[in-house]
Amino acid sequence: MYWKRWLTALVLLPPLIFLIFKGGQLLFAIVVIATALLCLREYFRIAFTNHTPRIPGVYHGWGYLSGVVIMVCAYRQSYLAMILSLTLSVIGAAAISIHRFSVSQDAPLVAVKQVFGVFYIGICLSFIILLRSTPNGPLWVFFLFWVIAWGDTGALYVGSTLGRHKLCPAVSPKKTIEGALGGLTANLIFAWIFKILFLNTMSGMVCTTFALTVGAVGQLGDLFESEFKRVSGVKDSSTLLPGHGGFWDRLDAMLLAAPVAYALKEYLLP
């Protein structure tokens, strides 16, 4: 299974590097928006299971539209418009839920799941677009991907070879404390490698803080997605990425790490 994981990563890496550094802000935003729509599709498929009667397509459609509008606002760096778009998403979900309430009293829960998906995926991935628009943004975006990817790899291999103590068995039985520590160690090591090669003006304290904070939040994002899959009884969000599962599986850590990385760069790190 691991060879599929590495092969998929190697195939996707060159276009990812080109997109981040040479694609331009518009093309980058378009690709991130398209990826967010795929993640939303996988999220809705999992979150809307176990509901009777079946969730109508209007819920999905309103979620997709809301997510796109929010991310377009992020591309235009209009923060107030992002908040307004999310508010309108809530209003639309509330309106749609009224019709469903006549056939099922799960209508408020479905509306909450829809709005949460728009926030969780639409807003959180918007911070990747916002991060790229900052000074030296492309390098920081790649730094974020670099730290998350190597942390995930470190957790996988350390956990599979040395893992003995369960980290959170109720959510993800295979994840171990040893794997989590291995992931954080990989976050730190490869962040320092990146600093030495490409960001040598960054202080050691900033590099260490970024690596450990983003790495820890990334692991939280991984566990959080596992909760949804555990409830719905699925192993992967989809099969679009061989060896990785779906786009949500691949970006679960990034969803929570991207806002943290943006906040660290813009407001907390000197």
Phi and psi restraints in degrees (value plus and minus 20) as a CYANA .aco file:
   2 TYR   PHI     -86.3   -46.3
   2 TYR   PSI     -52.0   -12.0
   3 TRP   PHI     -86.1   -46.1
   3 TRP   PSI     -53.8   -13.8
   4 LYS   PHI     -84.9   -44.9
   4 LYS   PSI     -59.0   -19.0
   5 ARG   PHI     -81.9   -41.9
   5 ARG   PSI     -67.2   -27.2
   6 TRP   PHI     -88.5   -48.5
   6 TRP   PSI     -58.8   -18.8
   7 LEU   PHI     -84.8   -44.8
   7 LEU   PSI     -64.1   -24.1
   8 THR   PHI     -81.8   -41.8
   8 THR   PSI     -62.8   -22.8
   9 ALA   PHI     -82.8   -42.8
   9 ALA   PSI     -62.1   -22.1
  10 LEU   PHI     -87.7   -47.7
  10 LEU   PSI     -53.9   -13.9
  11 VAL   PHI     -89.2   -49.2
  11 VAL   PSI     -60.2   -20.2
  12 LEU   PHI    -101.2   -61.2
  12 LEU   PSI     -41.3    -1.3
  13 LEU   PHI     -83.0   -43.0
  13 LEU   PSI     -68.7   -28.7
  14 PRO   PHI     -79.0   -39.0
  14 PRO   PSI     -68.2   -28.2
  15 PRO   PHI     -84.9   -44.9
  15 PRO   PSI     -49.5    -9.5
  16 LEU   PHI     -86.6   -46.6
  16 LEU   PSI     -64.8   -24.8
  17 ILE   PHI     -82.2   -42.2
  17 ILE   PSI     -64.0   -24.0
  18 PHE   PHI     -81.8   -41.8
  18 PHE   PSI     -63.9   -23.9
  19 LEU   PHI     -81.4   -41.4
  19 LEU   PSI     -64.0   -24.0
  20 ILE   PHI     -88.4   -48.4
  20 ILE   PSI     -63.4   -23.4
  21 PHE   PHI    -117.1   -77.1
  21 PHE   PSI     -49.1    -9.1
  22 LYS   PHI    -142.3  -102.3
  22 LYS   PSI     -28.8    11.2
  23 GLY   PHI     -95.2   -55.2
  23 GLY   PSI     -39.0     1.0
  24 GLY   PHI      64.9   104.9
  24 GLY   PSI     135.6   175.6
  25 GLN   PHI     -84.9   -44.9
  25 GLN   PSI     -57.5   -17.5
  26 LEU   PHI     -86.5   -46.5
  26 LEU   PSI     -70.7   -30.7
  27 LEU   PHI     -81.7   -41.7
  27 LEU   PSI     -60.5   -20.5
  28 PHE   PHI     -79.7   -39.7
  28 PHE   PSI     -65.4   -25.4
  29 ALA   PHI     -83.6   -43.6
  29 ALA   PSI     -60.9   -20.9
  30 ILE   PHI     -81.1   -41.1
  30 ILE   PSI     -64.5   -24.5
  31 VAL   PHI     -87.1   -47.1
  31 VAL   PSI     -60.3   -20.3
  32 VAL   PHI     -84.0   -44.0
  32 VAL   PSI     -60.4   -20.4
  33 ILE   PHI     -83.6   -43.6
  33 ILE   PSI     -64.6   -24.6
  34 ALA   PHI     -81.2   -41.2
  34 ALA   PSI     -60.7   -20.7
  35 THR   PHI     -85.1   -45.1
  35 THR   PSI     -59.2   -19.2
  36 ALA   PHI     -82.7   -42.7
  36 ALA   PSI     -58.6   -18.6
  37 LEU   PHI     -83.7   -43.7
  37 LEU   PSI     -59.5   -19.5
  38 LEU   PHI     -84.7   -44.7
  38 LEU   PSI     -62.1   -22.1
  39 CYS   PHI     -82.8   -42.8
  39 CYS   PSI     -62.0   -22.0
  40 LEU   PHI     -83.0   -43.0
  40 LEU   PSI     -60.0   -20.0
  41 ARG   PHI     -79.5   -39.5
  41 ARG   PSI     -64.7   -24.7
  42 GLU   PHI     -88.4   -48.4
  42 GLU   PSI     -58.0   -18.0
  43 TYR   PHI     -82.8   -42.8
  43 TYR   PSI     -68.3   -28.3
  44 PHE   PHI     -82.7   -42.7
  44 PHE   PSI     -58.5   -18.5
  45 ARG   PHI     -80.3   -40.3
  45 ARG   PSI     -57.2   -17.2
  46 ILE   PHI    -105.1   -65.1
  46 ILE   PSI     -66.1   -26.1
  47 ALA   PHI     -88.8   -48.8
  47 ALA   PSI     -48.3    -8.3
  48 PHE   PHI    -114.4   -74.4
  48 PHE   PSI      -8.8    31.2
  49 THR   PHI     -94.1   -54.1
  49 THR   PSI     146.0   186.0
  50 ASN   PHI      43.1    83.1
  50 ASN   PSI       7.4    47.4
  51 HIS   PHI    -136.9   -96.9
  51 HIS   PSI     113.2   153.2
  52 THR   PHI    -149.4  -109.4
  52 THR   PSI     109.3   149.3
  53 PRO   PHI     -90.6   -50.6
  53 PRO   PSI     152.8   192.8
  54 ARG   PHI     -77.6   -37.6
  54 ARG   PSI     122.6   162.6
  55 ILE   PHI     -88.9   -48.9
  55 ILE   PSI     102.8   142.8
  56 PRO   PHI     -89.1   -49.1
  56 PRO   PSI     138.6   178.6
  57 GLY   PHI     -84.1   -44.1
  57 GLY   PSI     -39.5     0.5
  58 VAL   PHI     -82.8   -42.8
  58 VAL   PSI     -51.0   -11.0
  59 TYR   PHI     -84.9   -44.9
  59 TYR   PSI     -65.8   -25.8
  60 HIS   PHI     -82.7   -42.7
  60 HIS   PSI     -66.9   -26.9
  61 GLY   PHI     -80.8   -40.8
  61 GLY   PSI     -63.1   -23.1
  62 TRP   PHI     -85.9   -45.9
  62 TRP   PSI     -55.5   -15.5
  63 GLY   PHI     -85.2   -45.2
  63 GLY   PSI     -63.9   -23.9
  64 TYR   PHI     -81.7   -41.7
  64 TYR   PSI     -66.5   -26.5
  65 LEU   PHI     -82.2   -42.2
  65 LEU   PSI     -64.3   -24.3
  66 SER   PHI     -82.0   -42.0
  66 SER   PSI     -63.3   -23.3
  67 GLY   PHI     -82.5   -42.5
  67 GLY   PSI     -63.2   -23.2
  68 VAL   PHI     -83.3   -43.3
  68 VAL   PSI     -65.6   -25.6
  69 VAL   PHI     -80.9   -40.9
  69 VAL   PSI     -63.6   -23.6
  70 ILE   PHI     -80.6   -40.6
  70 ILE   PSI     -62.5   -22.5
  71 MET   PHI     -95.1   -55.1
  71 MET   PSI     -50.1   -10.1
  72 VAL   PHI     -84.7   -44.7
  72 VAL   PSI     -59.6   -19.6
  73 CYS   PHI     -82.7   -42.7
  73 CYS   PSI     -57.4   -17.4
  74 ALA   PHI     -84.5   -44.5
  74 ALA   PSI     -61.5   -21.5
  75 TYR   PHI     -79.3   -39.3
  75 TYR   PSI     -58.2   -18.2
  76 ARG   PHI    -103.1   -63.1
  76 ARG   PSI     -19.6    20.4
  77 GLN   PHI      36.4    76.4
  77 GLN   PSI      21.2    61.2
  78 SER   PHI    -126.5   -86.5
  78 SER   PSI      71.3   111.3
  79 TYR   PHI     -88.6   -48.6
  79 TYR   PSI     -58.1   -18.1
  80 LEU   PHI     -84.1   -44.1
  80 LEU   PSI     -59.5   -19.5
  81 ALA   PHI     -85.3   -45.3
  81 ALA   PSI     -53.8   -13.8
  82 MET   PHI     -82.3   -42.3
  82 MET   PSI     -64.7   -24.7
  83 ILE   PHI     -84.8   -44.8
  83 ILE   PSI     -62.7   -22.7
  84 LEU   PHI     -83.1   -43.1
  84 LEU   PSI     -61.6   -21.6
  85 SER   PHI     -83.8   -43.8
  85 SER   PSI     -60.0   -20.0
  86 LEU   PHI     -85.5   -45.5
  86 LEU   PSI     -58.8   -18.8
  87 THR   PHI     -82.9   -42.9
  87 THR   PSI     -63.6   -23.6
  88 LEU   PHI     -84.7   -44.7
  88 LEU   PSI     -52.1   -12.1
  89 SER   PHI     -82.0   -42.0
  89 SER   PSI     -61.7   -21.7
  90 VAL   PHI     -83.6   -43.6
  90 VAL   PSI     -63.7   -23.7
  91 ILE   PHI     -82.2   -42.2
  91 ILE   PSI     -64.4   -24.4
  92 GLY   PHI     -83.4   -43.4
  92 GLY   PSI     -62.0   -22.0
  93 ALA   PHI     -83.4   -43.4
  93 ALA   PSI     -59.0   -19.0
  94 ALA   PHI     -83.6   -43.6
  94 ALA   PSI     -62.2   -22.2
  95 ALA   PHI     -85.1   -45.1
  95 ALA   PSI     -62.8   -22.8
  96 ILE   PHI     -84.7   -44.7
  96 ILE   PSI     -55.9   -15.9
  97 SER   PHI     -88.4   -48.4
  97 SER   PSI     -44.5    -4.5
  98 ILE   PHI     -81.4   -41.4
  98 ILE   PSI     -60.9   -20.9
  99 HIS   PHI     -85.2   -45.2
  99 HIS   PSI     -59.7   -19.7
 100 ARG   PHI     -88.5   -48.5
 100 ARG   PSI     -50.2   -10.2
 101 PHE   PHI     -79.8   -39.8
 101 PHE   PSI     -44.7    -4.7
 102 SER   PHI     -91.1   -51.1
 102 SER   PSI     -38.4     1.6
 103 VAL   PHI    -134.6   -94.6
 103 VAL   PSI     -38.4     1.6
 104 SER   PHI    -178.6  -138.6
 104 SER   PSI     114.2   154.2
 105 GLN   PHI    -102.6   -62.6
 105 GLN   PSI     -10.4    29.6
 106 ASP   PHI    -103.7   -63.7
 106 ASP   PSI     -16.8    23.2
 107 ALA   PHI     -74.6   -34.6
 107 ALA   PSI     -65.5   -25.5
 108 PRO   PHI     -81.7   -41.7
 108 PRO   PSI     -59.0   -19.0
 109 LEU   PHI     -85.2   -45.2
 109 LEU   PSI     -61.9   -21.9
 110 VAL   PHI     -82.9   -42.9
 110 VAL   PSI     -62.1   -22.1
 111 ALA   PHI     -82.4   -42.4
 111 ALA   PSI     -62.2   -22.2
 112 VAL   PHI     -82.7   -42.7
 112 VAL   PSI     -63.1   -23.1
 113 LYS   PHI     -81.5   -41.5
 113 LYS   PSI     -59.9   -19.9
 114 GLN   PHI     -85.3   -45.3
 114 GLN   PSI     -69.3   -29.3
 115 VAL   PHI     -84.8   -44.8
 115 VAL   PSI     -59.8   -19.8
 116 PHE   PHI     -82.0   -42.0
 116 PHE   PSI     -61.5   -21.5
 117 GLY   PHI     -80.4   -40.4
 117 GLY   PSI     -60.9   -20.9
 118 VAL   PHI     -83.1   -43.1
 118 VAL   PSI     -62.4   -22.4
 119 PHE   PHI     -89.6   -49.6
 119 PHE   PSI     -69.7   -29.7
 120 TYR   PHI     -79.9   -39.9
 120 TYR   PSI     -61.9   -21.9
 121 ILE   PHI    -119.6   -79.6
 121 ILE   PSI     -68.3   -28.3
 122 GLY   PHI     -85.5   -45.5
 122 GLY   PSI     -71.2   -31.2
 123 ILE   PHI     -89.2   -49.2
 123 ILE   PSI     -67.5   -27.5
 124 CYS   PHI     -83.1   -43.1
 124 CYS   PSI     -63.4   -23.4
 125 LEU   PHI     -91.0   -51.0
 125 LEU   PSI     -42.0    -2.0
 126 SER   PHI     -79.1   -39.1
 126 SER   PSI     -48.7    -8.7
 127 PHE   PHI     -89.5   -49.5
 127 PHE   PSI     -39.6     0.4
 128 ILE   PHI     -90.1   -50.1
 128 ILE   PSI     -60.8   -20.8
 129 ILE   PHI     -83.4   -43.4
 129 ILE   PSI     -64.5   -24.5
 130 LEU   PHI     -85.2   -45.2
 130 LEU   PSI     -59.4   -19.4
 131 LEU   PHI     -83.0   -43.0
 131 LEU   PSI     -60.2   -20.2
 132 ARG   PHI     -87.0   -47.0
 132 ARG   PSI     -45.1    -5.1
 133 SER   PHI    -101.8   -61.8
 133 SER   PSI     -26.9    13.1
 134 THR   PHI    -100.7   -60.7
 134 THR   PSI     145.5   185.5
 135 PRO   PHI     -75.9   -35.9
 135 PRO   PSI     111.8   151.8
 136 ASN   PHI      41.4    81.4
 136 ASN   PSI       7.0    47.0
 137 GLY   PHI     -79.7   -39.7
 137 GLY   PSI     -66.5   -26.5
 138 PRO   PHI     -75.6   -35.6
 138 PRO   PSI     -60.5   -20.5
 139 LEU   PHI     -85.5   -45.5
 139 LEU   PSI     -57.8   -17.8
 140 TRP   PHI     -91.4   -51.4
 140 TRP   PSI     -54.5   -14.5
 141 VAL   PHI     -82.9   -42.9
 141 VAL   PSI     -65.4   -25.4
 142 PHE   PHI     -87.0   -47.0
 142 PHE   PSI     -55.9   -15.9
 143 PHE   PHI     -78.5   -38.5
 143 PHE   PSI     -63.6   -23.6
 144 LEU   PHI     -82.4   -42.4
 144 LEU   PSI     -68.6   -28.6
 145 PHE   PHI     -80.3   -40.3
 145 PHE   PSI     -61.2   -21.2
 146 TRP   PHI     -81.1   -41.1
 146 TRP   PSI     -69.3   -29.3
 147 VAL   PHI     -84.2   -44.2
 147 VAL   PSI     -65.8   -25.8
 148 ILE   PHI     -84.2   -44.2
 148 ILE   PSI     -65.0   -25.0
 149 ALA   PHI     -83.7   -43.7
 149 ALA   PSI     -64.7   -24.7
 150 TRP   PHI     -92.3   -52.3
 150 TRP   PSI     -52.0   -12.0
 151 GLY   PHI     -84.6   -44.6
 151 GLY   PSI     -61.7   -21.7
 152 ASP   PHI     -82.8   -42.8
 152 ASP   PSI     -61.2   -21.2
 153 THR   PHI     -86.8   -46.8
 153 THR   PSI     -63.4   -23.4
 154 GLY   PHI     -81.7   -41.7
 154 GLY   PSI     -62.2   -22.2
 155 ALA   PHI     -84.2   -44.2
 155 ALA   PSI     -59.5   -19.5
 156 LEU   PHI     -83.6   -43.6
 156 LEU   PSI     -70.2   -30.2
 157 TYR   PHI     -96.9   -56.9
 157 TYR   PSI     -59.5   -19.5
 158 VAL   PHI     -87.2   -47.2
 158 VAL   PSI     -62.6   -22.6
 159 GLY   PHI     -83.5   -43.5
 159 GLY   PSI     -60.0   -20.0
 160 SER   PHI     -94.6   -54.6
 160 SER   PSI     -43.7    -3.7
 161 THR   PHI    -121.9   -81.9
 161 THR   PSI     -56.1   -16.1
 162 LEU   PHI    -136.4   -96.4
 162 LEU   PSI     -26.3    13.7
 163 GLY   PHI     -83.4   -43.4
 163 GLY   PSI     106.8   146.8
 164 ARG   PHI    -150.4  -110.4
 164 ARG   PSI     -54.5   -14.5
 165 HIS   PHI    -127.6   -87.6
 165 HIS   PSI     103.3   143.3
 166 LYS   PHI     -86.0   -46.0
 166 LYS   PSI     118.5   158.5
 167 LEU   PHI    -103.4   -63.4
 167 LEU   PSI     -71.2   -31.2
 168 CYS   PHI    -174.6  -134.6
 168 CYS   PSI      54.2    94.2
 169 PRO   PHI     -80.8   -40.8
 169 PRO   PSI     -48.1    -8.1
 170 ALA   PHI     -86.9   -46.9
 170 ALA   PSI     -48.7    -8.7
 171 VAL   PHI    -116.9   -76.9
 171 VAL   PSI     -69.3   -29.3
 172 SER   PHI    -163.1  -123.1
 172 SER   PSI      76.6   116.6
 173 PRO   PHI     -80.4   -40.4
 173 PRO   PSI     -45.1    -5.1
 174 LYS   PHI    -105.8   -65.8
 174 LYS   PSI     -37.4     2.6
 175 LYS   PHI     -98.8   -58.8
 175 LYS   PSI     118.7   158.7
 176 THR   PHI    -145.4  -105.4
 176 THR   PSI     142.4   182.4
 177 ILE   PHI     -83.4   -43.4
 177 ILE   PSI     -60.4   -20.4
 178 GLU   PHI     -81.3   -41.3
 178 GLU   PSI     -60.7   -20.7
 179 GLY   PHI     -84.3   -44.3
 179 GLY   PSI     -61.3   -21.3
 180 ALA   PHI     -82.3   -42.3
 180 ALA   PSI     -63.8   -23.8
 181 LEU   PHI     -86.6   -46.6
 181 LEU   PSI     -57.3   -17.3
 182 GLY   PHI     -83.3   -43.3
 182 GLY   PSI     -57.7   -17.7
 183 GLY   PHI     -85.1   -45.1
 183 GLY   PSI     -64.0   -24.0
 184 LEU   PHI     -85.0   -45.0
 184 LEU   PSI     -57.3   -17.3
 185 THR   PHI     -83.9   -43.9
 185 THR   PSI     -62.6   -22.6
 186 ALA   PHI     -85.3   -45.3
 186 ALA   PSI     -60.6   -20.6
 187 ASN   PHI     -71.9   -31.9
 187 ASN   PSI     -68.6   -28.6
 188 LEU   PHI     -89.1   -49.1
 188 LEU   PSI     -66.2   -26.2
 189 ILE   PHI     -82.2   -42.2
 189 ILE   PSI     -69.2   -29.2
 190 PHE   PHI     -96.6   -56.6
 190 PHE   PSI     -44.7    -4.7
 191 ALA   PHI     -84.9   -44.9
 191 ALA   PSI     -61.4   -21.4
 192 TRP   PHI     -88.0   -48.0
 192 TRP   PSI     -56.8   -16.8
 193 ILE   PHI     -80.7   -40.7
 193 ILE   PSI     -64.5   -24.5
 194 PHE   PHI     -84.3   -44.3
 194 PHE   PSI     -62.2   -22.2
 195 LYS   PHI     -79.1   -39.1
 195 LYS   PSI     -66.3   -26.3
 196 ILE   PHI     -84.3   -44.3
 196 ILE   PSI     -58.4   -18.4
 197 LEU   PHI    -102.8   -62.8
 197 LEU   PSI     -57.5   -17.5
 198 PHE   PHI    -147.7  -107.7
 198 PHE   PSI     -42.9    -2.9
 199 LEU   PHI    -148.8  -108.8
 199 LEU   PSI      34.5    74.5
 200 ASN   PHI     -89.5   -49.5
 200 ASN   PSI     -31.6     8.4
 201 THR   PHI    -102.7   -62.7
 201 THR   PSI     -31.6     8.4
 202 MET   PHI     -92.8   -52.8
 202 MET   PSI     117.3   157.3
 203 SER   PHI     -93.5   -53.5
 203 SER   PSI     137.9   177.9
 204 GLY   PHI     -82.6   -42.6
 204 GLY   PSI     -56.8   -16.8
 205 MET   PHI     -84.8   -44.8
 205 MET   PSI     -62.6   -22.6
 206 VAL   PHI     -82.9   -42.9
 206 VAL   PSI     -65.3   -25.3
 207 CYS   PHI     -80.7   -40.7
 207 CYS   PSI     -66.3   -26.3
 208 THR   PHI     -85.3   -45.3
 208 THR   PSI     -63.9   -23.9
 209 THR   PHI     -82.1   -42.1
 209 THR   PSI     -65.6   -25.6
 210 PHE   PHI     -81.5   -41.5
 210 PHE   PSI     -67.9   -27.9
 211 ALA   PHI     -81.4   -41.4
 211 ALA   PSI     -68.8   -28.8
 212 LEU   PHI     -93.1   -53.1
 212 LEU   PSI     -57.9   -17.9
 213 THR   PHI     -89.0   -49.0
 213 THR   PSI     -70.3   -30.3
 214 VAL   PHI     -83.4   -43.4
 214 VAL   PSI     -59.5   -19.5
 215 GLY   PHI     -83.9   -43.9
 215 GLY   PSI     -63.8   -23.8
 216 ALA   PHI     -86.0   -46.0
 216 ALA   PSI     -62.9   -22.9
 217 VAL   PHI     -86.9   -46.9
 217 VAL   PSI     -55.7   -15.7
 218 GLY   PHI     -81.1   -41.1
 218 GLY   PSI     -61.6   -21.6
 219 GLN   PHI     -85.6   -45.6
 219 GLN   PSI     -56.6   -16.6
 220 LEU   PHI     -81.7   -41.7
 220 LEU   PSI     -62.1   -22.1
 221 GLY   PHI     -82.2   -42.2
 221 GLY   PSI     -57.7   -17.7
 222 ASP   PHI     -82.7   -42.7
 222 ASP   PSI     -66.8   -26.8
 223 LEU   PHI     -86.2   -46.2
 223 LEU   PSI     -56.5   -16.5
 224 PHE   PHI     -83.9   -43.9
 224 PHE   PSI     -63.3   -23.3
 225 GLU   PHI     -83.3   -43.3
 225 GLU   PSI     -56.4   -16.4
 226 SER   PHI     -80.4   -40.4
 226 SER   PSI     -50.3   -10.3
 227 GLU   PHI     -80.0   -40.0
 227 GLU   PSI     -64.9   -24.9
 228 PHE   PHI     -83.2   -43.2
 228 PHE   PSI     -64.6   -24.6
 229 LYS   PHI     -87.0   -47.0
 229 LYS   PSI     -56.0   -16.0
 230 ARG   PHI     -83.5   -43.5
 230 ARG   PSI     -63.5   -23.5
 231 VAL   PHI     -85.4   -45.4
 231 VAL   PSI     -60.4   -20.4
 232 SER   PHI    -106.9   -66.9
 232 SER   PSI     -30.0    10.0
 233 GLY   PHI      56.7    96.7
 233 GLY   PSI      11.3    51.3
 234 VAL   PHI    -136.1   -96.1
 234 VAL   PSI     134.2   174.2
 235 LYS   PHI    -108.2   -68.2
 235 LYS   PSI     -63.7   -23.7
 236 ASP   PHI    -147.7  -107.7
 236 ASP   PSI     134.5   174.5
 237 SER   PHI     -90.6   -50.6
 237 SER   PSI     -46.7    -6.7
 238 SER   PHI    -187.9  -147.9
 238 SER   PSI    -191.1  -151.1
 239 THR   PHI    -141.0  -101.0
 239 THR   PSI       4.3    44.3
 240 LEU   PHI     -91.0   -51.0
 240 LEU   PSI     -47.5    -7.5
 241 LEU   PHI    -138.2   -98.2
 241 LEU   PSI      78.8   118.8
 242 PRO   PHI     -74.2   -34.2
 242 PRO   PSI     111.1   151.1
 243 GLY   PHI      66.4   106.4
 243 GLY   PSI     -35.2     4.8
 244 HIS   PHI    -136.5   -96.5
 244 HIS   PSI     -47.2    -7.2
 245 GLY   PHI      82.4   122.4
 245 GLY   PSI    -142.5  -102.5
 246 GLY   PHI    -128.9   -88.9
 246 GLY   PSI    -197.7  -157.7
 247 PHE   PHI     -87.2   -47.2
 247 PHE   PSI     -55.6   -15.6
 248 TRP   PHI     -84.7   -44.7
 248 TRP   PSI     -60.1   -20.1
 249 ASP   PHI     -79.8   -39.8
 249 ASP   PSI     -61.0   -21.0
 250 ARG   PHI     -94.1   -54.1
 250 ARG   PSI     -49.7    -9.7
 251 LEU   PHI    -128.3   -88.3
 251 LEU   PSI     -10.2    29.8
 252 ASP   PHI     -79.0   -39.0
 252 ASP   PSI     -60.6   -20.6
 253 ALA   PHI     -90.4   -50.4
 253 ALA   PSI     -57.9   -17.9
 254 MET   PHI     -86.2   -46.2
 254 MET   PSI     -51.7   -11.7
 255 LEU   PHI     -78.6   -38.6
 255 LEU   PSI     -63.2   -23.2
 256 LEU   PHI    -108.3   -68.3
 256 LEU   PSI     -45.9    -5.9
 257 ALA   PHI     -96.5   -56.5
 257 ALA   PSI     -51.8   -11.8
 258 ALA   PHI     -81.2   -41.2
 258 ALA   PSI     -68.3   -28.3
 259 PRO   PHI     -81.6   -41.6
 259 PRO   PSI     -57.0   -17.0
 260 VAL   PHI     -86.4   -46.4
 260 VAL   PSI     -63.0   -23.0
 261 ALA   PHI     -81.7   -41.7
 261 ALA   PSI     -62.5   -22.5
 262 TYR   PHI     -82.3   -42.3
 262 TYR   PSI     -65.2   -25.2
 263 ALA   PHI     -83.5   -43.5
 263 ALA   PSI     -61.9   -21.9
 264 LEU   PHI     -82.0   -42.0
 264 LEU   PSI     -66.5   -26.5
 265 LYS   PHI     -86.7   -46.7
 265 LYS   PSI     -62.8   -22.8
 266 GLU   PHI    -106.0   -66.0
 266 GLU   PSI     -51.3   -11.3
 267 TYR   PHI    -144.3  -104.3
 267 TYR   PSI     -44.8    -4.8
 268 LEU   PHI    -131.3   -91.3
 268 LEU   PSI     -51.6   -11.6
 269 LEU   PHI    -114.9   -74.9
 269 LEU   PSI     114.4   154.4
